[in-house]
């Protein structure tokens, strides 16, 4: 899943070497935290959060066959 998130985000940002994805498990949830350079945060979130919503939709669909609920947080 981390590879999928990175593959989606890498073309969007100017500094792809500063993409960090951490994975945390809480009960029946898998939480992925995405951090990018502060100049790239707007590119990942998009206007009115449209890009962030699209990324979350793809990640949730990819994790739908998993028994755990997937959650993606974007840290600014």
Secondary structure, DSSP 8 states (H G I E B T S, - for coil): -HHHHHHHHHTT-S-GGG-EEEEEEETTEEEEEEE--TTTHHHHH-GGGHHHHHHHHHHHHHTTTSSSEEEEEEE-
